[in-house]
Amino acid sequence: MPRPPYDLTTLAARAGEGAWPPGSVPLAEPIYQSTVYAFPDLDALERAMSGEESAPFYYRNGTPNAATLERALAALEGTEAALVAASGMAAISAALLSVLAAGDHVVADARVYGVTYALLAEELPRLGIRTTFVDACDLEAVEAALRPETRLLHVESLTNPLLTVPDLPRLAERVRGRGVLLSVDNTFASPAVFRPAEHGADLVTHSVSKYLSGHSNAFGGVVCGRADLVAAARTRLTRLGGTMSTFDAWMTLQGLKTLGLRMRAHSGNAQAVADVLANHPRVRAVYHPGLSGHPQFERAAELFPHGFGGMLAADIADAPAFVRALAGRIPLAPSLADVVTTLSWPWGTSHRALPEAERRRLGITPGLLRFSVGIEDIGDLLGELEEALAG
Ligand SMILES: *Cc1c(COP(=O)(O)O)cnc(C)c1O
């Protein structure tokens, strides 16, 4: 995959610069709130419908704002093409359904996002598609799970909530030439800190509701990859009706402009918070790939030379009191990647469907809090956290 000619910060900031006729042009992308487009004659309509010309015609097939966002996200991930969708799950569903058919087999990391797990474990078997869940950090376990009918290996570049880091280059090596596509959910990292396609991923998915939009005010998903794979996913998504709304595409473009700056701040702040928590007597464990005790510390540093984004988790004694002490300053909110720091509680939210013993086996304890570290001034943030830990 060739490196883009500009730094990601530049590409992201310029997202939305469209092709306009000569003359004065809008500097900011307008919102195209039209469900259908009119054509001057049958030839023009034919060119749009046949795909010979990429002219918009009907909202469900894609809006101009979605097309602008797709060009920007493909450039950021370094892939040929991208397809945006109504949610992260719509994007993942379209990606999986475009690759898989009855009789096919999937190998997936047991730590994938809960709803992705449910899709693989409960929905796809109804279509005759089976999944084996493994620890994707264990290359031998992955190898042992591969079967002649395996078509897809699905992992996350940074997992929720303990931030494990599968060895993507080695996983790509293991499946290459075996008819198995490597699909990577890159939501927790964002392309500003990690680009899976550069390490052998065939499909890269995101919930754009997280870092790509970055302000908890836009909802959507994306599949990035080779043009033919993305075209197949587009056919599935359009028929299933998972089109991204034009307003959410436009809002995501606004957020995307600062992705490079935001991720630098998120990464630096998260490392500083991890360092402070790791040295506090009230904290039983901290999970962050930048701490030397992390199980994939060295591999993570090679793969993520510019930081790991804003996510970390910590097991804190008397967690309910810690959360209460932060009320009005650091909110408890079951999502991530806002510019403000938020906390979430995996035991009671993302992992509540798992049996208690299984949660504990994975390291999800009742005192585990996941931090989505924001871009606030680090002195202010550490001051609030230290005060809450002391109280
Ligand atoms: C949020 C999330 C999803 C699902 O995205 P939605 O936009 O909520 O549908 C998938 N994967 C990961 C890692 C997520 O954090």
PDBQT file of the ligand as one rigid body, heavy atoms in Angstrom, charges set to zero:
ROOT
HETATM    1  C1  LIG A 401     -18.905   1.243  19.065  1.00  0.00    +0.000 C 
HETATM    2  C2  LIG A 401     -18.163   0.121  18.430  1.00  0.00    +0.000 A 
HETATM    3  C3  LIG A 401     -18.724  -0.664  17.408  1.00  0.00    +0.000 A 
HETATM    4  C4  LIG A 401     -20.151  -0.491  16.942  1.00  0.00    +0.000 C 
HETATM    5  O1  LIG A 401     -20.370   0.730  16.357  1.00  0.00    +0.000 OA
HETATM    6  P1  LIG A 401     -21.804   1.460  16.372  1.00  0.00    +0.000 P 
HETATM    7  O2  LIG A 401     -21.525   2.733  15.640  1.00  0.00    +0.000 OA
HETATM    8  O3  LIG A 401     -22.211   1.629  17.795  1.00  0.00    +0.000 OA
HETATM    9  O4  LIG A 401     -22.744   0.539  15.637  1.00  0.00    +0.000 OA
HETATM   10  C5  LIG A 401     -17.941  -1.654  16.829  1.00  0.00    +0.000 A 
HETATM   11  N1  LIG A 401     -16.683  -1.885  17.262  1.00  0.00    +0.000 NA
HETATM   12  C6  LIG A 401     -16.119  -1.180  18.245  1.00  0.00    +0.000 A 
HETATM   13  C7  LIG A 401     -14.731  -1.499  18.669  1.00  0.00    +0.000 C 
HETATM   14  C8  LIG A 401     -16.841  -0.156  18.872  1.00  0.00    +0.000 A 
HETATM   15  O5  LIG A 401     -16.284   0.552  19.859  1.00  0.00    +0.000 OA
ENDROOT
TORSDOF 0
